[in-house]
Amino acid sequence: MILMYHHVCPAEQVPTDVVPLEGWRYCISPKDFRRQLQRLRQCGWMYVDLETYVAGLERGETRRNRWLSVTFDDGWLDNFQYSVPILTELQIPATIFVVSGTMAGVPSERRMSVAQLRQLHALKIEVGAHTRTHPNLPTLGDAQLREELVGAKQDLERVLERPVRYLAYPGGRFNQRVVESVQSAGYDAACSVIGGGWNSAATRYWLYRDVFTDEMNSLKDRVKSSPVWRNLLHWRAERSVRQRLHGQ
């Protein structure tokens, strides 16, 4: 299983002057974030970094060993302020997918700086790519699509001086053409926003990621966190992938 987060921030710190691209509707408090991580560990899931997770797909280890990887989208400053200290305290690795360029209407001070991104590796936080400008990838022409994918990888590798091997699709939007472009751009795997599925070697370029309610007390939360009952959701996840692959 792979967890997906965006903002981790106290309610009183959420800004009022926001634009839709910031995605503040996907925000969890630091208290609830910590509780989710601890509860899943208590349920028998074992946290691993995304590199270990992806490497285990071919051998079926992710499912058999109940591996769990933590990811964040966009590269928000609140991740550095609130998420990273909790992850460090609990000794949990994670991956943050960063938009390497500008995001329309989003103040730069709400995003992590280059200096902060460079600190993440020492804290066992990996940086992945989330394109250059967070566009709707399936709507782009081939040249622009390559610029967003290859350009983001090059941008981040230049400032981090480390390989950037993983991508998350902005808004979870992808199709077959986008997947092929991601592969040709040199990424080892890519994450979707589709939840409930079991990841395998076949899902390497649309890895399923899950979001839980803040309190983790719904029936769907219990199904997703249970290796036995999770099978009930897998067919729906596969159907969602088929629809996206054949979309425009």
C-alpha positions, 0 to 999 in steps of 0.5 A: 500500500502507498499513502498519498498526502498533500498538506499537513497543517494545523487548521489555524495555519491554513491561509484564506487567500488560496487558489484551487491548484493549492489543493487545501481541501486535501489537508490533515492536521499534524495530530491526525497525520501522526495517529494514522501512521501509528495506527497503520504500524499497529495494524501490521504494516511495515514502512519502507521507502519507495525505492524498496517498495518498487524493487519488491514489486517483481517479487511480490514482496510488497503485498506478502510483507505488507509494505507501506510507503508514504508519499506527498504531492506538490512540495508544500512548505507545510510538509517540511514544517510539520510532516518531516519532523513527525516522520523523522521521530517515527523513523518512517521514510517518505517521498515528496513529489515536487513541481519543479517550476512555477504553479499558476497563482501559488505564492512561492513562499508556500512551497519548499525552497531549494535549500529545504529540498536539499536537506530532505535526503539526510532525513530519509525523505526522497524527492520525486517529480510532479512535472514542471507546472502541474498541467493536465498531462493527457491534453498536452502535445507530444513536445510539451508533454516531454518538456514537462516530464523530462524537464522536471526530472532535469530541473530537480536532478540539477539542484539536488545532484541526485537521480530523480527516479519517480513521478506522480501524475498531477491530478492523477490524470494519465492515459496510455500515451502519457504512460509511454512518455513517462517510461521514455523520460527515464522514470522507474515508476509513477504514482496515480491517485487511484486507491484500493488496489494491490500494487504489482509489477503490472501497476508500476506506472500507475501505482495505486495510492490510498487516502484515509479519512482523518479519523480513520473510522469509516468502513472503507478505511477498515477495508483498505487497511485490512489485507483480507478485505482489501481484495473487495476494492481491487477490481474497482481500482483496475477498472479505473485504470482501464478507463484512464489508459483509454481516455483522451 
